[in-house]
Amino acid sequence: MPTPEELEDFETNVLAGFVLARASAGLTDGTVQGDIGHLEKVRDWFGRPLWEMEPPDVDAYFGKVIRAASPSLRAGRAGAISVFFDFLEMRHRAALHQLTGRLVECPLDEMNRPRATVTPQLRIPPSGDEIEQLFTGWRDDLATCRKFAPVARNYTVARLSADVGLRINEARMLDLDDVRWDLGRFGKLNVRFGKGSHRSGPKQRMVPLINSADRSLRWYVEDVWGQFGADPMIPGAALFPSERRTGSGRAGAEVFRTALAEATARHLPAWAGKLTPHVLRHFCASQLYLSGMDLIAVQELLGHTWIATTMRYITRAPHAHRRRLDGRPPARRVPVEGTNPMKWNLRLAAAHRGIWKASELQRLLADHGLVISAGKMSGLWSSTPASIKLSDLEVICVALGCEITEIMTPEPENVIRSTATETPAGKTAGHSAPSPAVIPRSRGARSLPPR
């Protein structure tokens, strides 16, 4: 029989190997640490190495000890146990049997495994008038507050959450150089620490400063940032620094959450304890969608992987109607100058050559070097494609032995003539000059953000 010291050393080595294996699989450090934290909690309760757990032990733990815990915590802990026992069985089954005489078998089974299905929580954000009431009161606080710069910083972060849906951690990890005023009409934020999946890590994206976010951020950078005493010439200077100048030099996420909670209690008491930064993201998604932004654009702005997630964010009042972001009525579609609407005749051209099924044409195109998925092929066959590559169109013509005009027929009678006024001299339609550079000013008097 092994000594207690030998068992302890073996257990330590097994856990170290488990951490290395999970890191090798591409999981982020946070995910690996989360799994280890779950295992340590179970180990502390069990009092013995986890490989000695039996199904009755798991029944007692999940059925009594953490029965009242949230479904997500129970599912996460069960998942960590399951993965750890998979690791034991694949890597240490023989060594464990030789050392302890035990056969590795996961104590979780279909009878006691916690269910991982968690119904997403429905968050209905405040109305536009209520959010305006909150930020109007918060703005007035800036004239009389004791510490102007920290309060203005917290106001700006909350404003970004409501205007462009930034997460708190995404905002606090921004550098001053991540504000790209030269990109687009309003400027963009280079969000380098977007929320990622368990395997991919942080996801980077560009967030346009729409919805008046550029005005708020310009005021903050010019009139507030310099009051923290930071040097804008230093690479990696935090956009939202801490006034204490400790650690990373960035304000903590809890600072922003607390500031929002306190401002809500003062200026929007009906939402005290309920309005969080995440609810502001829901407000942003709903307002942008109701203002006319496309659902896919809202998804990209918020950094969601799945469109279903974005759909849960959008809350529409029964009387609400979508409108354009600039308040104008929707314009009719105007084709690009020099082009006409085209009629797509692929099925007819194929039928003239004895091809009656999409699968037959798909195989023919593959023989000519153009491999098309079944989904894309069904779109080309059954409807008019939104766009098609010229190289793909050439292969289709060669495969069918036809001219492009046989596949695509102009329909000039369907053109909607533009009624837009002429573009003023010196300007190009659809383009605008980039925003001028924004440079932090040195310490100065207080100023208030734009309304």
VOKOL-413681 format. One record per residue (C-alpha): residue in three letters; x negated, y negated, z. Coordinates in Angstrom, 2 decimals. Example, Ala and Ser with C-alpha at 12.3 -4.5 7.8 and 13.67 -1.06 7.14 Angstrom:
2
residu;x;y;z
ALA;-12.30;4.50;7.80
SER;-13.67;1.06;7.14
END
This chain:
451
residu;x;y;z
MET;0.00;0.00;0.00
PRO;-1.30;-3.49;-0.79
THR;-2.09;-5.90;2.00
PRO;0.00;-9.09;2.49
GLU;-2.95;-11.11;1.22
GLU;-3.13;-9.07;-2.00
LEU;0.61;-9.50;-2.57
GLU;0.33;-13.26;-1.98
ASP;-2.56;-13.58;-4.44
PHE;-0.68;-11.53;-7.02
GLU;2.44;-13.65;-6.63
THR;0.40;-16.85;-7.03
ASN;-1.29;-15.54;-10.17
VAL;2.05;-14.46;-11.63
LEU;3.56;-17.93;-11.11
ALA;0.48;-19.58;-12.61
GLY;0.76;-17.32;-15.64
PHE;4.48;-18.13;-15.91
VAL;3.73;-21.87;-15.98
LEU;1.05;-21.42;-18.64
ALA;3.30;-19.22;-20.79
ARG;6.16;-21.74;-20.68
ALA;3.79;-24.58;-21.55
SER;2.44;-22.48;-24.42
ALA;6.01;-22.12;-25.71
GLY;6.14;-25.90;-26.14
LEU;8.30;-26.82;-23.16
THR;7.68;-30.22;-21.61
ASP;6.07;-30.54;-18.19
GLY;9.35;-31.75;-16.73
THR;11.21;-28.65;-17.92
VAL;8.54;-26.30;-16.58
GLN;8.47;-28.11;-13.23
GLY;12.27;-27.88;-13.10
ASP;12.15;-24.09;-13.55
ILE;9.45;-23.76;-10.89
GLY;11.52;-25.92;-8.53
HIS;14.52;-23.61;-8.97
LEU;12.37;-20.54;-8.30
GLU;10.81;-22.10;-5.19
LYS;14.27;-22.88;-3.77
VAL;15.36;-19.28;-4.24
ARG;12.04;-17.98;-2.88
ASP;12.34;-20.11;0.26
TRP;15.81;-18.74;0.93
PHE;14.91;-15.12;0.13
GLY;11.70;-15.10;2.17
ARG;10.04;-12.42;0.01
PRO;8.64;-12.20;-3.53
LEU;11.37;-12.66;-6.09
TRP;10.71;-9.31;-7.80
GLU;12.21;-7.65;-4.70
MET;15.62;-9.28;-5.28
GLU;18.55;-6.95;-5.86
PRO;22.02;-7.74;-7.21
PRO;23.50;-7.96;-3.66
ASP;20.92;-10.64;-2.82
VAL;21.94;-12.70;-5.86
ASP;25.60;-12.18;-4.95
ALA;24.95;-13.63;-1.50
TYR;22.91;-16.56;-2.81
PHE;25.28;-17.73;-5.54
GLY;28.44;-16.63;-3.75
LYS;27.70;-18.22;-0.37
VAL;24.58;-20.40;-0.21
ILE;25.15;-22.59;-3.30
ARG;28.77;-21.76;-4.02
ALA;29.78;-25.43;-3.65
ALA;26.93;-26.72;-5.86
SER;27.65;-28.25;-9.27
PRO;28.13;-25.83;-12.18
SER;25.09;-27.27;-13.95
LEU;22.82;-26.62;-10.93
ARG;24.09;-23.06;-10.55
ALA;23.62;-22.39;-14.25
GLY;20.13;-23.92;-14.24
ARG;19.02;-21.87;-11.26
ALA;20.39;-18.68;-12.77
GLY;18.63;-19.44;-16.03
ALA;15.29;-19.92;-14.26
ILE;15.68;-16.57;-12.47
SER;16.59;-14.81;-15.70
VAL;13.61;-16.23;-17.62
PHE;11.23;-15.40;-14.76
PHE;12.34;-11.77;-14.69
ASP;11.96;-11.58;-18.47
PHE;8.39;-12.77;-17.98
LEU;7.78;-10.17;-15.25
GLU;9.14;-7.38;-17.41
MET;7.11;-8.32;-20.48
ARG;3.82;-9.22;-18.80
HIS;3.58;-7.52;-15.39
ARG;5.86;-4.50;-15.38
ALA;3.05;-1.93;-15.23
ALA;0.95;-3.91;-12.74
LEU;3.92;-4.40;-10.41
HIS;4.80;-0.72;-10.50
GLN;1.22;0.22;-9.76
LEU;0.94;-2.32;-6.94
THR;4.35;-1.96;-5.25
GLY;6.01;1.08;-6.81
ARG;8.95;-1.10;-7.99
LEU;10.45;-1.27;-11.46
VAL;11.21;-4.79;-12.60
GLU;14.91;-5.34;-13.19
CYS;16.73;-8.67;-13.28
PRO;19.26;-8.92;-10.41
LEU;21.55;-11.06;-12.56
ASP;24.13;-9.14;-14.57
GLU;27.45;-9.81;-16.28
MET;29.27;-9.54;-12.97
ASN;27.36;-12.12;-10.93
ARG;25.82;-14.46;-13.54
PRO;27.15;-18.03;-13.06
ARG;29.02;-19.29;-16.08
ALA;27.18;-22.05;-17.93
THR;30.22;-23.68;-19.50
VAL;30.58;-27.19;-18.10
THR;33.36;-29.45;-19.33
PRO;31.84;-32.86;-20.23
GLN;32.99;-35.63;-17.94
LEU;35.26;-38.16;-19.61
ARG;34.00;-41.68;-18.99
ILE;36.36;-44.52;-19.85
PRO;34.36;-47.77;-19.81
PRO;35.66;-51.20;-18.79
SER;37.31;-53.41;-21.37
GLY;35.44;-56.08;-23.28
ASP;36.96;-58.81;-21.10
GLU;35.81;-57.05;-17.94
ILE;32.25;-56.65;-19.22
GLU;32.24;-60.32;-20.20
GLN;33.41;-61.21;-16.69
LEU;30.55;-59.20;-15.21
PHE;27.82;-60.79;-17.31
THR;29.25;-64.30;-16.98
GLY;29.07;-64.05;-13.20
TRP;25.63;-62.45;-13.34
ARG;24.45;-65.23;-15.64
ASP;25.66;-67.87;-13.18
ASP;23.67;-66.13;-10.43
LEU;20.45;-66.96;-12.29
ALA;20.85;-70.65;-11.49
THR;20.79;-70.13;-7.71
CYS;19.11;-66.77;-7.04
ARG;15.98;-66.70;-4.88
LYS;13.82;-64.62;-7.28
PHE;14.63;-65.77;-10.77
ALA;12.33;-63.54;-12.84
PRO;13.37;-60.14;-11.35
VAL;17.08;-61.02;-11.53
ALA;16.72;-62.20;-15.14
ARG;14.83;-59.02;-16.01
ASN;17.56;-56.82;-14.50
TYR;20.23;-58.83;-16.30
THR;18.45;-58.32;-19.64
VAL;18.12;-54.55;-19.20
ALA;21.82;-54.24;-18.39
ARG;22.64;-56.44;-21.37
LEU;20.62;-54.16;-23.67
SER;22.51;-51.12;-22.34
ALA;25.83;-52.82;-23.13
ASP;24.78;-54.27;-26.50
VAL;22.70;-51.50;-28.13
GLY;23.14;-48.56;-25.74
LEU;19.59;-48.25;-24.36
ARG;19.10;-45.74;-21.59
ILE;17.49;-47.07;-18.42
ASN;14.35;-44.96;-18.80
GLU;14.06;-45.94;-22.46
ALA;14.17;-49.62;-21.49
ARG;11.70;-49.40;-18.62
MET;9.12;-47.59;-20.79
LEU;9.12;-50.28;-23.47
ASP;5.97;-52.32;-24.04
LEU;5.96;-55.93;-25.14
ASP;4.51;-54.76;-28.46
ASP;7.49;-52.43;-28.97
VAL;9.66;-55.43;-29.82
ARG;9.23;-55.70;-33.59
TRP;10.67;-59.07;-34.54
ASP;9.35;-58.65;-38.09
LEU;11.62;-55.69;-38.90
GLY;15.07;-56.32;-40.28
ARG;17.29;-59.33;-39.90
PHE;17.42;-59.29;-36.10
GLY;14.29;-57.35;-35.17
LYS;14.04;-53.81;-33.82
LEU;12.93;-51.97;-30.69
ASN;10.45;-49.13;-31.05
VAL;11.92;-46.74;-28.46
ARG;9.04;-44.32;-27.87
PHE;10.49;-42.45;-24.90
GLY;13.94;-41.50;-26.08
LYS;15.67;-38.63;-24.37
GLY;14.62;-35.33;-25.97
SER;15.58;-31.69;-25.77
HIS;13.91;-29.25;-23.40
ARG;11.44;-28.21;-26.10
SER;10.79;-31.26;-28.24
GLY;9.97;-33.81;-25.57
PRO;10.69;-37.55;-25.97
LYS;12.25;-38.53;-29.29
GLN;11.18;-41.79;-30.91
ARG;13.65;-44.01;-32.77
MET;14.04;-47.58;-33.98
VAL;16.92;-49.54;-32.44
PRO;18.06;-52.68;-34.31
LEU;18.76;-55.68;-32.09
ILE;22.33;-56.12;-33.31
ASN;25.36;-57.27;-31.34
SER;23.50;-60.41;-30.13
ALA;20.87;-58.29;-28.37
ASP;18.18;-60.26;-30.22
ARG;19.30;-63.53;-28.61
SER;19.21;-62.11;-25.08
LEU;15.82;-60.47;-25.59
ARG;14.34;-63.55;-27.27
TRP;15.36;-65.67;-24.28
TYR;13.85;-63.13;-21.88
VAL;10.52;-62.86;-23.70
GLU;10.11;-66.61;-24.20
ASP;11.39;-67.97;-20.88
VAL;11.15;-65.15;-18.33
TRP;8.41;-62.63;-19.18
GLY;5.56;-65.09;-18.60
GLN;6.76;-65.73;-15.04
PHE;5.58;-62.25;-14.00
GLY;2.00;-63.38;-14.54
ALA;1.22;-60.66;-17.08
ASP;-1.12;-61.16;-20.02
PRO;0.59;-60.64;-23.41
MET;-2.77;-59.93;-25.07
ILE;-3.34;-56.76;-23.03
PRO;-2.32;-53.64;-25.01
GLY;0.44;-51.67;-23.34
ALA;1.81;-54.59;-21.31
ALA;5.22;-53.58;-19.97
LEU;8.23;-55.39;-21.40
PHE;10.00;-55.15;-18.06
PRO;7.21;-55.38;-15.46
SER;7.46;-54.97;-11.74
GLU;6.98;-58.04;-9.61
ARG;4.91;-55.94;-7.17
ARG;2.24;-55.05;-9.77
THR;1.71;-51.55;-8.36
GLY;1.43;-48.16;-10.02
SER;2.22;-48.28;-13.74
GLY;3.20;-51.94;-13.51
ARG;6.72;-51.13;-14.70
ALA;9.91;-51.67;-12.76
GLY;11.47;-48.42;-11.60
ALA;14.72;-47.03;-12.96
GLU;16.35;-47.24;-9.53
VAL;15.70;-51.00;-9.48
PHE;17.91;-51.46;-12.53
ARG;20.63;-49.13;-11.26
THR;20.77;-50.91;-7.91
ALA;20.87;-54.34;-9.56
LEU;23.78;-53.31;-11.77
ALA;25.67;-51.85;-8.80
GLU;25.19;-55.03;-6.75
ALA;26.21;-57.30;-9.64
THR;29.30;-55.17;-10.25
ALA;30.30;-55.37;-6.59
ARG;30.06;-59.18;-6.72
HIS;31.62;-59.95;-10.07
LEU;33.70;-56.90;-11.03
PRO;34.84;-55.37;-7.71
ALA;37.44;-53.14;-9.37
TRP;34.53;-51.17;-10.85
ALA;32.32;-51.14;-7.75
GLY;30.66;-47.75;-7.40
LYS;31.86;-46.65;-10.83
LEU;30.01;-48.79;-13.36
THR;26.63;-47.20;-14.07
PRO;24.11;-47.77;-16.88
HIS;25.45;-44.65;-18.58
VAL;28.98;-46.07;-18.57
LEU;27.55;-49.15;-20.29
ARG;26.31;-46.84;-23.07
HIS;29.86;-45.55;-23.46
PHE;31.09;-49.14;-23.62
CYS;28.51;-49.95;-26.30
ALA;29.49;-46.93;-28.43
SER;33.21;-47.72;-28.20
GLN;32.80;-51.42;-28.98
LEU;30.53;-50.86;-31.96
TYR;32.83;-48.23;-33.43
LEU;35.90;-50.43;-32.98
SER;33.95;-53.28;-34.59
GLY;33.54;-51.27;-37.77
MET;30.24;-49.43;-37.33
ASP;30.13;-45.98;-38.90
LEU;30.14;-43.02;-36.51
ILE;26.84;-41.72;-37.92
ALA;25.26;-45.15;-37.39
VAL;26.45;-45.16;-33.78
GLN;24.92;-41.69;-33.35
GLU;21.55;-42.89;-34.66
LEU;21.66;-46.03;-32.53
LEU;22.27;-44.07;-29.31
GLY;19.75;-41.34;-30.19
HIS;22.16;-38.39;-30.09
THR;21.22;-35.11;-31.74
TRP;24.81;-33.97;-32.22
ILE;27.66;-36.04;-33.61
ALA;30.02;-34.30;-31.16
THR;28.20;-36.03;-28.31
THR;28.77;-39.42;-29.92
MET;32.45;-38.63;-30.43
ARG;32.85;-38.06;-26.68
TYR;31.36;-41.50;-26.04
ILE;33.95;-43.34;-28.11
THR;37.12;-44.33;-26.27
ARG;39.85;-46.03;-28.27
ALA;42.83;-47.82;-26.79
PRO;46.15;-46.82;-28.41
HIS;46.58;-50.32;-29.85
ALA;42.97;-50.80;-30.96
HIS;42.08;-51.06;-34.62
ARG;38.65;-50.99;-36.16
ARG;37.31;-54.21;-37.67
ARG;34.13;-55.45;-39.27
LEU;31.23;-56.46;-37.06
ASP;31.33;-59.98;-38.49
GLY;35.12;-60.30;-38.17
ARG;35.80;-60.48;-41.92
PRO;38.32;-58.16;-43.62
PRO;36.83;-55.03;-45.20
ALA;35.45;-55.72;-48.65
ARG;36.29;-53.57;-51.62
ARG;33.49;-51.39;-52.90
VAL;31.40;-53.21;-55.49
PRO;29.08;-51.12;-57.67
VAL;25.46;-52.00;-58.17
GLU;24.94;-54.48;-60.98
GLY;24.40;-52.71;-64.27
THR;26.12;-49.46;-63.21
ASN;29.60;-48.04;-63.63
PRO;31.56;-45.35;-61.80
MET;30.83;-41.90;-63.26
LYS;33.04;-38.86;-63.68
TRP;31.34;-35.60;-62.63
ASN;31.98;-32.84;-65.20
LEU;29.66;-30.07;-64.00
ARG;32.37;-27.38;-63.85
LEU;33.60;-28.23;-67.33
ALA;30.08;-28.16;-68.78
ALA;29.43;-24.82;-67.10
ALA;32.74;-23.36;-68.31
HIS;31.83;-24.20;-71.89
ARG;28.87;-21.85;-71.45
GLY;30.81;-19.00;-69.82
ILE;29.92;-19.84;-66.21
TRP;33.02;-19.76;-64.03
LYS;31.67;-19.40;-60.49
ALA;29.41;-21.59;-58.37
SER;27.32;-18.55;-57.39
GLU;26.57;-17.82;-61.09
LEU;25.33;-21.37;-61.64
GLN;23.35;-21.22;-58.39
ARG;21.48;-18.12;-59.64
LEU;20.90;-19.73;-63.03
LEU;19.39;-22.85;-61.44
ALA;17.21;-20.69;-59.19
ASP;15.84;-18.95;-62.29
HIS;14.80;-22.40;-63.53
GLY;13.07;-23.29;-60.26
LEU;15.84;-25.28;-58.56
VAL;16.88;-23.52;-55.33
ILE;20.11;-25.00;-53.93
SER;21.77;-23.96;-50.69
ALA;25.29;-22.56;-50.76
GLY;26.64;-25.65;-49.01
LYS;25.08;-28.09;-51.46
MET;26.09;-25.92;-54.40
SER;29.71;-25.91;-53.30
GLY;29.59;-29.71;-53.09
LEU;28.18;-30.05;-56.62
TRP;30.71;-27.56;-57.94
SER;33.88;-28.73;-56.19
SER;33.51;-32.51;-55.87
THR;31.64;-35.54;-57.08
PRO;28.28;-35.82;-55.25
ALA;27.48;-39.12;-53.54
SER;23.99;-38.99;-55.06
ILE;21.77;-36.60;-56.98
LYS;18.06;-36.59;-57.72
LEU;17.09;-37.25;-61.33
SER;14.73;-34.26;-61.22
ASP;17.60;-31.99;-60.13
LEU;19.83;-33.42;-62.85
GLU;17.16;-32.66;-65.46
VAL;16.93;-29.03;-64.32
ILE;20.73;-28.68;-64.47
CYS;20.75;-30.02;-68.04
VAL;17.94;-27.67;-69.10
ALA;19.62;-24.67;-67.48
LEU;22.96;-25.39;-69.16
GLY;21.42;-26.58;-72.40
CYS;23.39;-29.83;-72.41
GLU;22.90;-33.56;-72.34
ILE;23.35;-35.73;-69.25
THR;26.35;-37.44;-70.86
GLU;28.15;-34.08;-70.91
ILE;27.85;-33.80;-67.12
MET;28.34;-37.44;-66.21
THR;30.91;-39.56;-68.08
PRO;31.18;-43.34;-67.46
GLU;34.53;-44.73;-66.34
PRO;34.26;-48.54;-66.77
GLU;37.99;-49.03;-66.27
ASN;37.56;-48.15;-62.57
VAL;34.98;-50.85;-61.90
ILE;36.07;-53.38;-59.27
ARG;34.79;-56.74;-60.39
SER;32.97;-58.72;-57.71
THR;34.61;-61.92;-56.49
ALA;31.70;-62.93;-54.31
THR;30.34;-66.40;-54.64
GLU;26.93;-66.98;-56.12
THR;23.94;-66.64;-53.89
PRO;22.48;-70.01;-52.87
ALA;19.20;-70.93;-54.47
GLY;16.15;-69.67;-52.68
LYS;17.92;-66.68;-51.13
THR;18.24;-63.09;-52.30
ALA;21.55;-61.28;-51.82
GLY;21.38;-58.54;-49.19
HIS;18.07;-59.79;-47.83
SER;17.12;-62.27;-45.18
ALA;13.90;-63.55;-43.80
PRO;12.55;-61.66;-40.79
SER;12.92;-63.22;-37.39
PRO;10.09;-65.55;-36.45
ALA;7.52;-64.35;-33.94
VAL;8.47;-64.64;-30.29
ILE;5.65;-65.61;-27.94
PRO;5.95;-65.57;-24.13
ARG;5.57;-68.96;-22.53
SER;3.64;-69.70;-19.38
ARG;5.38;-70.22;-16.06
GLY;8.08;-72.85;-16.29
ALA;11.46;-73.92;-15.07
ARG;14.51;-71.71;-15.00
SER;16.70;-71.31;-18.02
LEU;19.92;-69.41;-18.62
PRO;20.46;-66.69;-21.23
PRO;22.64;-67.38;-24.27
ARG;26.31;-66.70;-23.88
END
